[in-house]
Amino acid sequence: MKHGDVMFAGWWYNLECAIDELNINSMITRPCHKEILPINSWTTRRLYTLRGYAYSGGGKKVKRVEVTMDGGETWQVCIVDHAEKPNKYGKFWCWCFWSLDVAVLDFLVAKDIAVRAWDGTFNTQPEKLIWNLLGMMNNCWFRVKATENRMVFEHPTLPGNQSGGWMSEERHLDNSTIKRSVSTPFMNTASRISMSEVKKHNSVDSAWIVVHGHIYDCTRFLKDHPGGISSILINAGTDCTDEFDAIHSDKAKNMLEDYRIGELIKTGYVSNSAVSSPNTSVHRASNISFSGPIKEVAATRPVALVPPKKISCKLVDKTSISHNVRRFRFALPLEDQVLGLPVGKHIFLCATINDKLCMRAYTPTSSIDEVGHFDLVVKIYFKRVHPKFPNGGLMS
């Protein structure tokens, strides 16, 4: 090959393509990949320290590092620590490290966590990934995302040849979408299944659900579900369209397609979701469902919660604890009942708001042996108070 030639098998030998300086770049190291941040009354009052590093080529100093948690609408300036002083020519040779303290509550409303840096010549990082020479010049924003239902952080990729990260998952979803678009027109009559058949698959050995008329076999996803096995089992063998739509993101809905096994035969069938949603306001009465195993809390008392049934509970008292925190007391269907919820478990509160089912998970604050009622302590998000919730909170 002659000097300067460009060939598919050896184009990187061209001296014009030599990489002499790296672009300005930055990464997040904390939270690390698969780190779990528990969300409870103790952690939400604390600060969490984000950490990472940044570097720039040509000996240029990293002047500024910024973090965004709302997709780039606003940026927070980080503390930058240059571990070594520049040489006598004013060149900076090593990485620098950055940190930023953020409120744990900010993670609950964050789109993702992204970082960018600026160097001494005011070069910065682009927002999106673009094709670049040998991959070495890739310096788009480094994003860390949190998975569904709990704060489990994921980095975009893993070091070296390791597989994993949210970029790999999104690529898998894109490929699945292409495959489905090809295979869907050829769905045959064998994939049409009756509701009576679906009802038989309601155990850990075979868990089927119906969502929007499609049937999904979630058995192999039970152990991987972020909300736990019981969150699926409580709906196994039923049509849970409204419940699924109320608490899952578009990413989760796309993932569901990998488990589709057929279509529901709708002749003479009325879905459970069509008749189960209460046509009431959350301020009057709410349906309660439970996502865990029931224990007989008191042998002499009947238990109100019997999965997978919903129970209707009337709001009987509301107490102001602070300017934006309320304690709600709900009456159980019978005066001599206990809720029957084990310690550490949660219930789903369901109500129809603006003709749409809304579901929220809450852990009661009352003791497990309370008779005839249970209490919830809830923070209220009022309209035009919090900039991230201009319309207030649905069920807060």
C-alpha beads as a LAMMPS data file, in Angstrom:
LAMMPS data file: protein, C-alpha beads

396 atoms
395 bonds

1 atom types
1 bond types

-500.0 500.0 xlo xhi
-500.0 500.0 ylo yhi
-500.0 500.0 zlo zhi

Masses

1 110.0

Atoms # bond

1 1 1 0.000 0.000 0.000
2 1 1 1.400 3.398 -0.994
3 1 1 1.692 6.189 1.520
4 1 1 -1.513 8.223 1.573
5 1 1 -3.637 5.467 0.051
6 1 1 -7.061 4.949 1.619
7 1 1 -8.301 1.355 1.637
8 1 1 -11.094 -0.374 3.569
9 1 1 -8.602 -2.835 5.138
10 1 1 -6.002 -0.271 6.091
11 1 1 -7.315 3.273 5.850
12 1 1 -6.282 4.060 9.431
13 1 1 -2.619 3.947 8.345
14 1 1 -3.069 7.248 6.528
15 1 1 -1.070 9.860 8.463
16 1 1 -3.839 12.374 7.849
17 1 1 -6.015 10.243 10.174
18 1 1 -3.526 10.124 13.050
19 1 1 -5.007 11.193 16.377
20 1 1 -2.566 13.566 18.033
21 1 1 -4.924 15.168 20.527
22 1 1 -8.049 13.909 22.287
23 1 1 -11.226 15.923 22.450
24 1 1 -12.537 17.386 25.681
25 1 1 -14.379 14.594 27.477
26 1 1 -15.933 13.720 30.837
27 1 1 -17.491 10.678 32.536
28 1 1 -19.614 9.792 35.561
29 1 1 -18.183 7.193 37.946
30 1 1 -20.673 7.588 40.815
31 1 1 -23.358 6.363 40.764
32 1 1 -21.639 3.320 39.325
33 1 1 -23.260 0.772 37.005
34 1 1 -26.040 -1.201 38.776
35 1 1 -25.673 0.842 41.958
36 1 1 -28.934 0.833 43.958
37 1 1 -30.043 3.973 45.749
38 1 1 -32.749 3.121 48.314
39 1 1 -35.544 5.664 48.482
40 1 1 -36.992 6.092 51.953
41 1 1 -37.777 8.795 54.482
42 1 1 -34.142 8.849 55.656
43 1 1 -32.367 8.995 52.293
44 1 1 -34.710 11.587 50.783
45 1 1 -33.568 14.103 53.389
46 1 1 -29.919 13.684 52.436
47 1 1 -27.523 14.747 49.699
48 1 1 -25.858 12.367 47.263
49 1 1 -22.405 13.145 45.833
50 1 1 -22.024 12.618 42.101
51 1 1 -18.413 11.979 41.041
52 1 1 -16.450 11.562 37.848
53 1 1 -13.456 12.658 35.842
54 1 1 -12.680 14.843 32.815
55 1 1 -9.740 15.349 30.473
56 1 1 -8.715 17.308 27.419
57 1 1 -6.040 16.874 24.740
58 1 1 -3.114 19.097 23.866
59 1 1 -2.444 19.930 27.501
60 1 1 -5.471 22.222 27.627
61 1 1 -6.946 22.758 31.071
62 1 1 -10.436 21.552 31.901
63 1 1 -11.995 24.835 32.960
64 1 1 -15.547 23.776 33.816
65 1 1 -17.661 20.649 34.381
66 1 1 -21.461 20.752 34.427
67 1 1 -24.216 18.231 35.215
68 1 1 -27.821 18.275 33.988
69 1 1 -30.723 16.191 35.297
70 1 1 -33.427 17.597 33.026
71 1 1 -32.096 16.844 29.543
72 1 1 -29.971 19.971 29.224
73 1 1 -32.562 22.600 30.173
74 1 1 -30.530 23.596 33.229
75 1 1 -26.943 22.852 34.310
76 1 1 -25.272 22.706 37.716
77 1 1 -21.591 23.664 38.012
78 1 1 -19.399 20.999 39.636
79 1 1 -16.374 21.319 41.905
80 1 1 -13.259 20.483 39.840
81 1 1 -10.108 19.147 41.511
82 1 1 -6.862 19.280 39.510
83 1 1 -4.675 16.694 41.234
84 1 1 -1.455 17.979 39.619
85 1 1 -0.192 21.438 38.811
86 1 1 0.645 22.371 35.209
87 1 1 4.217 22.027 33.958
88 1 1 6.470 24.992 33.342
89 1 1 4.922 25.456 29.887
90 1 1 1.427 25.723 31.326
91 1 1 0.343 22.294 30.044
92 1 1 -2.027 20.049 32.002
93 1 1 -1.183 16.382 31.465
94 1 1 -3.452 14.417 33.793
95 1 1 -7.146 13.841 34.312
96 1 1 -8.992 16.050 36.721
97 1 1 -11.776 14.923 39.015
98 1 1 -15.147 16.541 39.676
99 1 1 -17.938 16.203 42.247
100 1 1 -21.413 17.620 42.830
101 1 1 -23.800 17.289 45.794
102 1 1 -27.451 16.876 44.768
103 1 1 -30.625 16.201 46.752
104 1 1 -31.753 12.570 46.606
105 1 1 -35.278 13.808 45.837
106 1 1 -33.979 15.272 42.562
107 1 1 -33.325 11.752 41.276
108 1 1 -37.032 10.912 41.466
109 1 1 -37.927 13.456 38.769
110 1 1 -34.711 13.368 36.729
111 1 1 -34.853 12.359 33.070
112 1 1 -31.291 11.073 33.401
113 1 1 -27.915 12.331 34.637
114 1 1 -25.593 13.797 32.011
115 1 1 -22.207 15.527 32.265
116 1 1 -20.210 17.771 29.932
117 1 1 -16.922 19.646 30.282
118 1 1 -15.318 22.798 28.829
119 1 1 -11.623 23.335 28.159
120 1 1 -9.432 26.431 28.081
121 1 1 -10.364 27.208 24.469
122 1 1 -14.102 26.882 25.241
123 1 1 -14.505 23.614 23.411
124 1 1 -17.282 21.490 24.893
125 1 1 -18.992 18.161 24.255
126 1 1 -21.871 17.573 21.803
127 1 1 -25.181 16.283 23.114
128 1 1 -25.598 13.233 20.869
129 1 1 -23.359 10.437 19.651
130 1 1 -22.149 10.789 16.057
131 1 1 -19.908 8.593 13.917
132 1 1 -16.273 9.475 14.492
133 1 1 -12.791 8.296 13.655
134 1 1 -12.033 4.889 15.234
135 1 1 -14.459 5.685 18.054
136 1 1 -11.629 7.474 19.869
137 1 1 -13.057 10.908 19.157
138 1 1 -16.463 10.140 20.628
139 1 1 -17.083 12.736 23.320
140 1 1 -20.852 13.168 23.544
141 1 1 -22.532 13.766 26.893
142 1 1 -22.033 10.818 29.234
143 1 1 -25.485 9.778 30.463
144 1 1 -26.465 7.589 33.412
145 1 1 -30.059 6.372 33.554
146 1 1 -32.224 4.812 36.269
147 1 1 -34.320 1.698 35.630
148 1 1 -38.048 1.369 36.227
149 1 1 -39.699 1.505 39.689
150 1 1 -36.506 1.713 41.747
151 1 1 -33.278 3.701 41.651
152 1 1 -30.926 1.238 39.953
153 1 1 -28.467 3.190 37.834
154 1 1 -27.128 2.041 34.456
155 1 1 -24.141 3.367 32.531
156 1 1 -24.339 3.535 28.710
157 1 1 -21.741 0.782 28.165
158 1 1 -19.368 -1.350 30.203
159 1 1 -15.539 -1.276 30.039
160 1 1 -13.641 -3.356 27.509
161 1 1 -15.566 -6.111 25.748
162 1 1 -18.169 -6.534 28.480
163 1 1 -21.783 -6.504 27.354
164 1 1 -24.445 -4.453 29.094
165 1 1 -25.562 -0.903 29.699
166 1 1 -28.608 1.036 28.604
167 1 1 -27.270 1.611 25.067
168 1 1 -27.117 -2.151 24.488
169 1 1 -30.665 -2.540 25.812
170 1 1 -32.002 0.187 23.536
171 1 1 -30.239 -1.382 20.551
172 1 1 -31.850 -4.716 21.464
173 1 1 -35.267 -3.032 21.595
174 1 1 -34.700 -1.439 18.186
175 1 1 -33.790 -4.825 16.682
176 1 1 -36.842 -6.438 18.279
177 1 1 -39.075 -3.767 16.767
178 1 1 -37.688 -4.518 13.295
179 1 1 -38.242 -8.246 13.743
180 1 1 -41.810 -7.723 14.958
181 1 1 -42.678 -5.491 12.019
182 1 1 -41.707 -8.344 9.696
183 1 1 -43.304 -11.204 11.595
184 1 1 -46.601 -9.658 12.742
185 1 1 -48.471 -9.966 9.375
186 1 1 -47.860 -13.731 9.431
187 1 1 -49.486 -14.371 12.840
188 1 1 -51.618 -17.485 12.418
189 1 1 -54.811 -18.732 14.042
190 1 1 -52.846 -20.818 16.556
191 1 1 -51.861 -17.576 18.327
192 1 1 -55.487 -16.638 19.055
193 1 1 -56.213 -17.557 22.671
194 1 1 -59.390 -17.399 24.755
195 1 1 -59.675 -15.660 28.133
196 1 1 -60.582 -18.954 29.778
197 1 1 -57.192 -20.312 28.716
198 1 1 -55.388 -17.192 29.965
199 1 1 -56.942 -17.598 33.441
200 1 1 -55.237 -20.992 33.818
201 1 1 -51.784 -19.374 33.672
202 1 1 -51.669 -17.580 37.020
203 1 1 -48.698 -19.119 38.849
204 1 1 -44.937 -18.827 39.115
205 1 1 -44.641 -21.725 36.658
206 1 1 -46.710 -19.984 33.983
207 1 1 -47.707 -16.304 34.251
208 1 1 -49.736 -14.814 31.385
209 1 1 -51.264 -11.346 31.247
210 1 1 -53.493 -9.486 28.783
211 1 1 -52.695 -5.899 27.786
212 1 1 -54.692 -4.118 25.059
213 1 1 -55.949 -7.413 23.674
214 1 1 -52.485 -8.962 23.367
215 1 1 -51.359 -11.923 25.469
216 1 1 -47.905 -11.966 27.047
217 1 1 -46.075 -14.823 28.768
218 1 1 -44.096 -13.100 31.553
219 1 1 -42.860 -16.301 33.218
220 1 1 -39.193 -15.856 32.283
221 1 1 -39.273 -12.210 33.369
222 1 1 -40.571 -12.847 36.888
223 1 1 -37.178 -12.775 38.618
224 1 1 -35.991 -9.769 36.600
225 1 1 -39.028 -7.558 37.215
226 1 1 -37.910 -4.433 39.143
227 1 1 -41.115 -4.461 41.193
228 1 1 -40.638 -8.066 42.281
229 1 1 -42.243 -11.376 41.332
230 1 1 -45.440 -10.651 43.233
231 1 1 -46.186 -7.538 41.144
232 1 1 -46.686 -9.785 38.113
233 1 1 -48.285 -12.723 39.901
234 1 1 -51.023 -10.543 41.349
235 1 1 -52.178 -9.836 37.775
236 1 1 -51.324 -13.212 36.216
237 1 1 -54.252 -14.754 34.344
238 1 1 -56.095 -11.430 34.050
239 1 1 -56.527 -8.428 31.786
240 1 1 -54.422 -5.737 33.498
241 1 1 -54.403 -3.134 30.710
242 1 1 -55.270 -0.129 32.889
243 1 1 -52.911 -1.148 35.675
244 1 1 -50.023 -1.666 33.250
245 1 1 -50.544 1.660 31.472
246 1 1 -50.840 3.539 34.762
247 1 1 -47.396 2.676 36.143
248 1 1 -45.138 1.792 33.192
249 1 1 -43.081 3.963 30.848
250 1 1 -42.772 3.682 27.073
251 1 1 -39.516 1.765 27.547
252 1 1 -41.305 -0.894 29.603
253 1 1 -44.102 -1.097 27.029
254 1 1 -41.561 -1.725 24.275
255 1 1 -39.871 -4.434 26.355
256 1 1 -43.227 -6.168 26.823
257 1 1 -43.409 -6.962 23.113
258 1 1 -40.609 -9.520 23.476
259 1 1 -42.993 -11.656 25.532
260 1 1 -46.067 -11.551 23.258
261 1 1 -47.418 -14.985 22.405
262 1 1 -50.784 -14.240 20.820
263 1 1 -54.011 -12.306 20.543
264 1 1 -57.074 -12.505 22.756
265 1 1 -60.310 -13.913 21.327
266 1 1 -62.667 -11.082 22.217
267 1 1 -66.035 -12.643 21.317
268 1 1 -68.347 -12.212 24.277
269 1 1 -65.495 -11.042 26.479
270 1 1 -65.419 -7.987 28.755
271 1 1 -61.993 -7.146 30.166
272 1 1 -61.407 -7.021 33.890
273 1 1 -59.963 -3.542 33.534
274 1 1 -63.191 -2.318 31.979
275 1 1 -65.189 -3.180 35.078
276 1 1 -62.646 -2.984 37.879
277 1 1 -61.639 0.690 37.789
278 1 1 -63.529 2.710 40.389
279 1 1 -65.464 5.649 39.005
280 1 1 -64.673 7.754 42.033
281 1 1 -62.374 10.567 43.065
282 1 1 -59.331 9.790 45.153
283 1 1 -60.703 12.148 47.798
284 1 1 -63.762 9.910 48.358
285 1 1 -62.809 6.281 48.042
286 1 1 -59.979 4.344 46.483
287 1 1 -59.423 0.816 45.334
288 1 1 -56.522 -0.917 47.031
289 1 1 -54.454 -3.726 45.553
290 1 1 -51.432 -5.379 47.069
291 1 1 -48.192 -6.620 45.486
292 1 1 -46.953 -9.140 48.037
293 1 1 -47.889 -12.254 50.015
294 1 1 -50.534 -11.806 52.692
295 1 1 -49.845 -12.863 56.253
296 1 1 -52.462 -13.532 58.905
297 1 1 -51.444 -10.657 61.155
298 1 1 -53.815 -11.491 63.962
299 1 1 -55.339 -14.952 64.127
300 1 1 -58.531 -13.618 65.655
301 1 1 -59.049 -10.867 63.071
302 1 1 -60.224 -11.204 59.440
303 1 1 -57.828 -9.831 56.797
304 1 1 -59.067 -7.223 54.311
305 1 1 -56.499 -7.806 51.552
306 1 1 -57.039 -10.932 49.471
307 1 1 -54.987 -10.783 46.236
308 1 1 -55.682 -10.260 43.430
309 1 1 -58.996 -8.633 44.389
310 1 1 -59.313 -4.886 44.891
311 1 1 -61.116 -3.502 47.897
312 1 1 -62.863 -0.144 48.143
313 1 1 -61.781 1.985 51.125
314 1 1 -63.421 5.250 52.138
315 1 1 -61.392 8.268 53.197
316 1 1 -62.645 9.047 56.715
317 1 1 -60.092 11.549 58.035
318 1 1 -57.409 13.930 56.786
319 1 1 -54.867 15.556 59.123
320 1 1 -52.359 18.291 58.220
321 1 1 -48.866 17.419 59.434
322 1 1 -47.149 20.346 57.699
323 1 1 -47.909 22.857 54.940
324 1 1 -47.602 20.160 52.275
325 1 1 -47.838 16.836 54.129
326 1 1 -51.103 15.145 55.039
327 1 1 -52.087 11.991 56.866
328 1 1 -54.993 10.187 55.206
329 1 1 -57.003 7.609 57.153
330 1 1 -58.951 5.043 55.115
331 1 1 -61.648 2.815 56.589
332 1 1 -61.498 -0.895 55.770
333 1 1 -64.665 -2.550 54.391
334 1 1 -65.448 -4.102 57.817
335 1 1 -64.863 -2.556 61.218
336 1 1 -63.242 -5.679 62.714
337 1 1 -60.753 -6.220 59.862
338 1 1 -57.000 -5.647 59.799
339 1 1 -55.313 -4.670 56.556
340 1 1 -53.136 -7.808 56.510
341 1 1 -50.036 -6.174 55.048
342 1 1 -46.615 -7.495 56.163
343 1 1 -44.015 -5.016 57.385
344 1 1 -42.016 -3.469 54.527
345 1 1 -44.630 -4.200 51.843
346 1 1 -46.681 -1.678 49.899
347 1 1 -50.166 -1.314 48.486
348 1 1 -51.308 0.187 45.193
349 1 1 -53.845 2.974 45.486
350 1 1 -56.057 3.145 42.395
351 1 1 -58.477 5.895 41.370
352 1 1 -59.960 7.256 38.157
353 1 1 -58.843 10.851 37.648
354 1 1 -59.943 12.753 34.537
355 1 1 -61.325 9.483 33.100
356 1 1 -57.926 7.780 33.370
357 1 1 -56.760 5.191 35.869
358 1 1 -54.042 6.453 38.200
359 1 1 -52.033 4.117 40.442
360 1 1 -49.497 4.931 43.122
361 1 1 -47.568 2.680 45.509
362 1 1 -47.639 3.578 49.202
363 1 1 -46.441 1.939 52.405
364 1 1 -48.942 2.486 55.258
365 1 1 -47.644 4.299 58.322
366 1 1 -50.123 2.652 60.703
367 1 1 -49.124 -0.488 62.625
368 1 1 -49.931 -3.940 61.260
369 1 1 -52.430 -4.656 64.040
370 1 1 -54.606 -1.558 63.518
371 1 1 -58.254 -2.617 63.319
372 1 1 -60.782 -1.118 60.909
373 1 1 -58.496 1.371 59.171
374 1 1 -55.003 2.189 57.869
375 1 1 -53.067 5.469 57.473
376 1 1 -50.979 6.935 54.655
377 1 1 -48.660 9.940 54.996
378 1 1 -48.376 11.731 51.653
379 1 1 -46.519 14.796 50.427
380 1 1 -48.813 17.052 48.396
381 1 1 -47.623 18.781 45.213
382 1 1 -49.884 21.793 44.676
383 1 1 -50.412 23.566 41.357
384 1 1 -47.980 26.322 40.396
385 1 1 -45.729 25.690 43.411
386 1 1 -43.021 23.247 42.302
387 1 1 -41.419 24.174 38.932
388 1 1 -41.134 20.513 37.920
389 1 1 -44.837 19.870 38.648
390 1 1 -46.672 22.973 37.387
391 1 1 -50.020 21.154 37.341
392 1 1 -49.530 19.557 40.739
393 1 1 -49.391 15.834 41.406
394 1 1 -51.898 13.142 40.489
395 1 1 -52.572 11.571 43.877
396 1 1 -49.350 13.432 44.737

Bonds

1 1 1 2
2 1 2 3
3 1 3 4
4 1 4 5
5 1 5 6
6 1 6 7
7 1 7 8
8 1 8 9
9 1 9 10
10 1 10 11
11 1 11 12
12 1 12 13
13 1 13 14
14 1 14 15
15 1 15 16
16 1 16 17
17 1 17 18
18 1 18 19
19 1 19 20
20 1 20 21
21 1 21 22
22 1 22 23
23 1 23 24
24 1 24 25
25 1 25 26
26 1 26 27
27 1 27 28
28 1 28 29
29 1 29 30
30 1 30 31
31 1 31 32
32 1 32 33
33 1 33 34
34 1 34 35
35 1 35 36
36 1 36 37
37 1 37 38
38 1 38 39
39 1 39 40
40 1 40 41
41 1 41 42
42 1 42 43
43 1 43 44
44 1 44 45
45 1 45 46
46 1 46 47
47 1 47 48
48 1 48 49
49 1 49 50
50 1 50 51
51 1 51 52
52 1 52 53
53 1 53 54
54 1 54 55
55 1 55 56
56 1 56 57
57 1 57 58
58 1 58 59
59 1 59 60
60 1 60 61
61 1 61 62
62 1 62 63
63 1 63 64
64 1 64 65
65 1 65 66
66 1 66 67
67 1 67 68
68 1 68 69
69 1 69 70
70 1 70 71
71 1 71 72
72 1 72 73
73 1 73 74
74 1 74 75
75 1 75 76
76 1 76 77
77 1 77 78
78 1 78 79
79 1 79 80
80 1 80 81
81 1 81 82
82 1 82 83
83 1 83 84
84 1 84 85
85 1 85 86
86 1 86 87
87 1 87 88
88 1 88 89
89 1 89 90
90 1 90 91
91 1 91 92
92 1 92 93
93 1 93 94
94 1 94 95
95 1 95 96
96 1 96 97
97 1 97 98
98 1 98 99
99 1 99 100
100 1 100 101
101 1 101 102
102 1 102 103
103 1 103 104
104 1 104 105
105 1 105 106
106 1 106 107
107 1 107 108
108 1 108 109
109 1 109 110
110 1 110 111
111 1 111 112
112 1 112 113
113 1 113 114
114 1 114 115
115 1 115 116
116 1 116 117
117 1 117 118
118 1 118 119
119 1 119 120
120 1 120 121
121 1 121 122
122 1 122 123
123 1 123 124
124 1 124 125
125 1 125 126
126 1 126 127
127 1 127 128
128 1 128 129
129 1 129 130
130 1 130 131
131 1 131 132
132 1 132 133
133 1 133 134
134 1 134 135
135 1 135 136
136 1 136 137
137 1 137 138
138 1 138 139
139 1 139 140
140 1 140 141
141 1 141 142
142 1 142 143
143 1 143 144
144 1 144 145
145 1 145 146
146 1 146 147
147 1 147 148
148 1 148 149
149 1 149 150
150 1 150 151
151 1 151 152
152 1 152 153
153 1 153 154
154 1 154 155
155 1 155 156
156 1 156 157
157 1 157 158
158 1 158 159
159 1 159 160
160 1 160 161
161 1 161 162
162 1 162 163
163 1 163 164
164 1 164 165
165 1 165 166
166 1 166 167
167 1 167 168
168 1 168 169
169 1 169 170
170 1 170 171
171 1 171 172
172 1 172 173
173 1 173 174
174 1 174 175
175 1 175 176
176 1 176 177
177 1 177 178
178 1 178 179
179 1 179 180
180 1 180 181
181 1 181 182
182 1 182 183
183 1 183 184
184 1 184 185
185 1 185 186
186 1 186 187
187 1 187 188
188 1 188 189
189 1 189 190
190 1 190 191
191 1 191 192
192 1 192 193
193 1 193 194
194 1 194 195
195 1 195 196
196 1 196 197
197 1 197 198
198 1 198 199
199 1 199 200
200 1 200 201
201 1 201 202
202 1 202 203
203 1 203 204
204 1 204 205
205 1 205 206
206 1 206 207
207 1 207 208
208 1 208 209
209 1 209 210
210 1 210 211
211 1 211 212
212 1 212 213
213 1 213 214
214 1 214 215
215 1 215 216
216 1 216 217
217 1 217 218
218 1 218 219
219 1 219 220
220 1 220 221
221 1 221 222
222 1 222 223
223 1 223 224
224 1 224 225
225 1 225 226
226 1 226 227
227 1 227 228
228 1 228 229
229 1 229 230
230 1 230 231
231 1 231 232
232 1 232 233
233 1 233 234
234 1 234 235
235 1 235 236
236 1 236 237
237 1 237 238
238 1 238 239
239 1 239 240
240 1 240 241
241 1 241 242
242 1 242 243
243 1 243 244
244 1 244 245
245 1 245 246
246 1 246 247
247 1 247 248
248 1 248 249
249 1 249 250
250 1 250 251
251 1 251 252
252 1 252 253
253 1 253 254
254 1 254 255
255 1 255 256
256 1 256 257
257 1 257 258
258 1 258 259
259 1 259 260
260 1 260 261
261 1 261 262
262 1 262 263
263 1 263 264
264 1 264 265
265 1 265 266
266 1 266 267
267 1 267 268
268 1 268 269
269 1 269 270
270 1 270 271
271 1 271 272
272 1 272 273
273 1 273 274
274 1 274 275
275 1 275 276
276 1 276 277
277 1 277 278
278 1 278 279
279 1 279 280
280 1 280 281
281 1 281 282
282 1 282 283
283 1 283 284
284 1 284 285
285 1 285 286
286 1 286 287
287 1 287 288
288 1 288 289
289 1 289 290
290 1 290 291
291 1 291 292
292 1 292 293
293 1 293 294
294 1 294 295
295 1 295 296
296 1 296 297
297 1 297 298
298 1 298 299
299 1 299 300
300 1 300 301
301 1 301 302
302 1 302 303
303 1 303 304
304 1 304 305
305 1 305 306
306 1 306 307
307 1 307 308
308 1 308 309
309 1 309 310
310 1 310 311
311 1 311 312
312 1 312 313
313 1 313 314
314 1 314 315
315 1 315 316
316 1 316 317
317 1 317 318
318 1 318 319
319 1 319 320
320 1 320 321
321 1 321 322
322 1 322 323
323 1 323 324
324 1 324 325
325 1 325 326
326 1 326 327
327 1 327 328
328 1 328 329
329 1 329 330
330 1 330 331
331 1 331 332
332 1 332 333
333 1 333 334
334 1 334 335
335 1 335 336
336 1 336 337
337 1 337 338
338 1 338 339
339 1 339 340
340 1 340 341
341 1 341 342
342 1 342 343
343 1 343 344
344 1 344 345
345 1 345 346
346 1 346 347
347 1 347 348
348 1 348 349
349 1 349 350
350 1 350 351
351 1 351 352
352 1 352 353
353 1 353 354
354 1 354 355
355 1 355 356
356 1 356 357
357 1 357 358
358 1 358 359
359 1 359 360
360 1 360 361
361 1 361 362
362 1 362 363
363 1 363 364
364 1 364 365
365 1 365 366
366 1 366 367
367 1 367 368
368 1 368 369
369 1 369 370
370 1 370 371
371 1 371 372
372 1 372 373
373 1 373 374
374 1 374 375
375 1 375 376
376 1 376 377
377 1 377 378
378 1 378 379
379 1 379 380
380 1 380 381
381 1 381 382
382 1 382 383
383 1 383 384
384 1 384 385
385 1 385 386
386 1 386 387
387 1 387 388
388 1 388 389
389 1 389 390
390 1 390 391
391 1 391 392
392 1 392 393
393 1 393 394
394 1 394 395
395 1 395 396
